[in-house]
Amino acid sequence: MQLIVRKATLKDLPTLLKFEQGVIEAERPFDTTIQNGNINYYDIPELITSPNSVVFVVENDNEIVASGYAKIKSDRHYLKHEKQGYLGFMFVSEKHRGKQLNQLIIDALLKWCKTHCVYEIRLDVYEGNIAAIKAYEKAGFKKHMINMRLHIENLDL
């Protein structure tokens, strides 16, 4: 197994668009509000070309098998830090799961953030996605805030 971690290019777009659908399909069971059909979460070309974001991929024998992005965002004015690195688009192809490829992606993303003097790193994960939560905790992340929702269409108010 010959693994290479590198920045994605626009030539990688066909594979990355398939990975995006894989992320969406994996998250649908955790979120009933996601539309059916083919949708998009990300503007992948923008994430690849913007100076404020990066997409990393892992290649195995010239096949892209994992991805993730970091984006520098301004944070709320009352926090100790001005910027945060937001991570997303974490995907490992099914036959390559369990090989710590997500950790390779996270390491590359954190290093990129640090070189841009961004030290506060955030990401979102569904509460029911136990495998992802465990992977992020293993990488050093800690639960920080709970996002709650309520659908009121059929409630008597």
Long-range contacts (C-beta under 8 A, 24 or more apart in sequence): 1-60, 1-61, 1-99, 2-59, 2-60, 2-61, 3-58, 3-59, 3-60, 3-101, 3-104, 4-58, 4-59, 5-56, 5-57, 5-58, 5-59, 5-104, 5-105, 5-107, 5-108, 6-56, 6-57, 6-59, 7-48, 7-54, 7-55, 7-56, 7-57, 8-48, 8-55, 8-56, 8-57, 8-67, 9-48, 10-45, 10-48, 10-49, 12-48, 12-55, 12-57, 12-64, 13-44, 13-45, 13-48, 15-57, 15-64, 16-44, 16-55, 16-57, 16-64, 16-67, 17-44, 19-64, 19-67, 19-89, 19-91, 19-93, 20-44, 20-89, 20-91, 22-91, 22-93, 23-89, 23-90, 23-91, 26-91, 26-129, 27-126, 27-129, 29-128, 30-126, 30-127, 30-128, 30-129, 31-126, 33-149, 33-151, 41-88, 41-89, 42-69, 42-88, 42-89, 44-89, 47-71, 47-89, 54-109, 54-112, 55-89, 56-105, 56-108, 56-109, 56-112, 57-105, 58-92, 58-101, 58-104, 58-105, 60-96, 65-92, 65-93, 65-96, 65-101, 66-91, 66-92, 66-93, 66-96, 66-101, 66-102, 66-104, 66-105, 67-91, 67-105, 68-102, 68-105, 68-106, 68-108, 68-109, 69-109, 70-109, 70-110, 70-112, 70-113, 70-121, 72-113, 72-116, 72-118, 75-120, 79-120, 81-119, 81-120, 83-118, 83-120, 84-118, 84-120, 84-121, 84-122, 85-109, 85-110, 85-113, 85-116, 85-118, 85-120, 85-121, 85-122, 86-121, 86-122, 86-123, 87-121, 87-122, 87-123, 88-123, 88-124, 90-123, 90-132, 102-135, 102-139, 103-135, 103-138, 103-139, 106-139
